[in-house]
Amino acid sequence: MKIAVVGSGYVGLVTGACLANLGHEVICVDKDKKRISSLKKAIVPFYEPGLPELVKKNQKAKRLSFSSDLSFAVIASEVVFIAVGTPPKKDGEADVSAVRAVAEGIALAMMKKDGFKVIVNKSTVPVGMGDIVTKILLEEGVDDELFSVVSNPEFLREGSAISDFMHPDRIVIGASNNRAFNLITELYRPLNAHIIFTSVKSAELIKYASNSFLATKISFINEIANICEKVGSDVTEVAYGMGLDKRIGGQFLNPGLGYGGSCFPKDVSALIHLAKKSGYEPKILNAAGAVNNNQINLFIKKIHKRLGNLKNKKIAVLGLAFKPETDDLRDAPSLKVVAALKKAKAKVAVYDPVSKLSEFTNPYDAVKGVEAIVFATEWNEFRELDFERVKKLAPNAIVFDGRNIYDKKRMAEVGIEYYGVGR
Ligand code: UDX
């Protein structure tokens, strides 16, 4: 099929490259001409394992191309994906102005040339956005026989986005008629995935509800970790024992500094805003956000309690990205830890294997002469650090492990004082 994907960020570029890899002919669109020109050279402006190779391969096969001309791409396509950002406004509401602007552009393009098209909202949008996109097209004069708007939310995790696309647990298609549903089902047929057909509004809410549930699950285990510290249980053992219950499952039960990234914080606040605006006060969602925000404070308090006044104390923070296998710093808990330590006038040395904000090229240079080492992101390269070498570089360093990479026993073996989360 001929497909246009509007928005060449994490979601749009992964979607476009993967659909091309399935054999479709894809034009990825972005209004940022600089981004388009680097993409034409298969230069991907963010870190996502495997994506540059996938882009290059499909460009060479002439299945994937890039353009900043929205009209051209829409007119050439049967299916148009909207995959632009919906960042949070100050009050938490999703800012859908980019989605609206793209819908206007699509409408103008469709007025130039007839032909039935399916417009697919891939972006995470508030319930009801499908109706708004439909209204925009009708108001521009597009014949309602010539288009259908579908909601097809993505469930891609940064760092594993390509495999998440190629092996989805489910594909959610929210459509108002069979024709649109069948066309999008056909588009995904090569994936042999479990496809569900829902209303547009249910598909829109499935996305928010899924992300908010995962975020709530993380805040739940963080709450249990905080209780463990008071009563002397070990949250790692507790989480393991809980996770063996198939109804609970062991994933997303890792306590620590809490969740960050460009999705969970914004999706939880957007769902809270949507609920309130619709006349319902979401108590669990509010609590999930509050527990998450408090995790950082509890962690900083732990450092203050042990080290006392942090003024001029050298502290290394290992890990900046909001999670491993990405360079994304959006809402990264690590940045809040660094800010709090600097506010307490500590001298902070930061290292991250991928992020450009890293001040060192390896963790050992970062820990030289420090009094404390903070693990803020569970990068694999931190799992096998040479602690004999660390001890030589920082003889009295105390480890504050924000992601429970290590444990007390392992640190006692190398003679290092250790504080984890919920241990
Ligand atoms: C998430 C959803 O997983 C994905 O389905 C959706 O499409 C986009 O949002 P992402 O934000 O890329 O993906 O990362 P994810 O792996 O979900 O982690 C989100 C945050 O939760 C990270 O800050 C991570 O450190 C934290 N986390 C995750 C925990 O604190 N504990 C866990 O057990 C799991």
Boltz pocket constraint, residues with backbone or C-beta under 6 A from the ligand:
constraints:
  - pocket:
      binder: B
      contacts: [[A, 154], [A, 155], [A, 156], [A, 157], [A, 158], [A, 159], [A, 211], [A, 214], [A, 218], [A, 251], [A, 252], [A, 253], [A, 254], [A, 255], [A, 256], [A, 257], [A, 258], [A, 259], [A, 260], [A, 261], [A, 262], [A, 263], [A, 264], [A, 322], [A, 323]]
      max_distance: 6.0
